[in-house]
Amino acid sequence: MVCSRAIIINRGKIEASDSLANLEKRVQAGSLKVEVRADPAQALAKLRSLPDVSQATEINRAGDWVSFEVVAAPGRDIRGEVDGLIKKENWPLREFRRDKARLEDVFVELTQD
């Protein structure tokens, strides 16, 4: 059985007590993994310039293809922004995947100093 609520305790203090869905909403909305054929430096700069992107990192290159992890600002959904940029720049797309925040991500986000 999976729990429906969680309590996050940090140094003896309750940081959060809520449903898993609500806890996930309190942190970054997860990340996107995108793989495109583009100039890596230019693509990274353009991804980082999107208003609701808090972080973008190059994670892999394979020939002409480059993969990025793109992280949303807390509570934001960046799929439309990233999709719009890919279309605007006419980058061939090989992968576009959303990774939701996990309970471990919530814990780290709420307990880091």
C-alpha positions in Angstrom: 0.0 0.0 0.0 1.3 3.5 -0.9 0.7 6.3 1.6 -1.6 9.1 0.7 0.0 11.7 3.0 3.6 12.5 4.1 5.3 14.4 6.8 8.7 15.9 6.2 10.8 16.5 9.3 14.0 18.5 9.2 16.2 18.7 12.4 13.2 18.0 14.6 10.9 20.5 12.9 7.9 19.6 10.7 8.6 21.3 7.3 5.6 19.9 5.6 2.6 17.7 6.1 0.3 17.2 3.2 -0.9 14.8 0.4 1.8 13.6 -2.0 0.2 15.6 -4.8 0.2 18.9 -2.9 3.8 18.3 -1.7 4.9 17.8 -5.3 3.3 21.1 -6.3 5.3 23.0 -3.6 8.6 22.2 -5.4 9.8 22.5 -8.9 7.4 20.9 -11.4 9.9 18.3 -12.3 12.0 18.5 -15.4 12.0 18.0 -19.1 14.5 16.0 -21.0 14.7 17.2 -24.6 17.0 15.9 -27.4 17.4 18.1 -30.4 19.7 18.7 -33.3 21.1 22.1 -32.7 24.2 24.0 -31.8 24.7 23.0 -28.1 25.8 26.4 -26.8 23.2 28.3 -28.7 20.4 25.9 -27.7 21.4 26.0 -24.0 21.4 29.8 -23.9 18.0 29.9 -25.5 16.6 27.3 -23.1 18.0 29.2 -20.2 16.4 32.5 -21.4 12.9 31.2 -21.2 11.0 33.0 -18.4 9.8 30.0 -16.4 13.0 27.9 -16.7 15.0 27.9 -13.5 17.8 25.7 -14.8 18.9 24.1 -18.1 21.9 21.7 -18.4 23.4 19.8 -21.2 23.5 16.1 -20.3 24.6 14.3 -23.5 25.9 14.6 -27.0 25.5 11.9 -29.7 26.7 13.0 -33.1 24.7 16.1 -34.1 22.2 15.5 -31.3 22.3 17.1 -27.9 20.2 16.3 -24.8 19.2 18.8 -22.1 17.6 18.6 -18.8 15.3 21.7 -18.4 13.9 22.4 -14.9 10.8 24.6 -14.3 10.5 27.3 -11.7 8.5 26.2 -8.8 4.8 25.7 -9.7 5.4 26.3 -13.4 4.7 24.1 -16.4 7.3 24.8 -19.1 6.3 22.2 -21.7 4.5 24.8 -23.9 7.4 27.3 -23.7 10.0 24.7 -24.6 7.9 23.2 -27.3 7.4 26.7 -28.8 11.1 27.4 -28.7 11.9 24.1 -30.5 9.4 24.9 -33.2 10.5 28.6 -33.5 14.1 27.5 -33.9 13.1 24.6 -36.2 15.3 22.2 -34.3 14.7 18.6 -35.2 13.4 16.8 -32.1 14.1 13.2 -31.1 13.0 13.2 -27.5 10.6 15.3 -25.3 9.9 13.8 -21.9 8.6 15.1 -18.6 9.9 13.7 -15.4 7.7 14.5 -12.4 9.1 15.5 -9.1 9.5 12.5 -6.8 9.0 12.4 -3.0 12.8 12.4 -2.7 13.0 15.6 -4.7 10.4 17.2 -2.4 12.4 16.2 0.7 15.6 17.6 -0.7 14.0 20.9 -1.8 12.3 21.4 1.6 15.2 20.5 3.8 18.2 22.1 2.1 19.6 25.1 3.8 
